[in-house]
Amino acid sequence: MSAINLEKNNFEDIVLNTDKPVLIDFWAAWCGPCRTQTPVIEELANELEGTAVVAKLNVDENPELARQFSVMSIPTLVFIKDGKVVWREAGVKKKAALLSALDSIKA
C-alpha cells in the first residue's frame, strides 16, 4: 500500500479516527528534499501497513492544515497518536530514524 494523500476533507477520518500511530509527511512538489524523502515514506507505508498509518500532505494544496501544525519548513515529519502530536522533525530523515521514533511512541 502506498502513503495516503491527506487533504482537508479526509484528514479527520484518517488521522483522528484511528487507534494506530500516524506518520504525516508535509511536503511540496517543488521541494527537492521532499522528493528525496518520498521513497522512504513509500517504503514505510508498505512495511507498516496494519500497524501504522503513513500519509503525505501537500502544503501548497492544504495551507490551512500546514498552518495548523505550524509547518515552517519542508519536509516536516510528524507522528500523531491518539489525536496528539507526539514527535516532529523537519528535514530529510532516514528510515531507521523514523522506525526508531515510531518504536518510542508505541511503548
Secondary structure, 3 states (H helix, E strand, C coil): CCCEEECHHHHHHHHHCCCCCEEEEEECCCCHHHHHHHHHHHHHHHHCCCCCEEEEEECCCCHHHHHHCCCCCCCEEEEEECCEEEEEEECCCCHHHHHHHHHHHHC
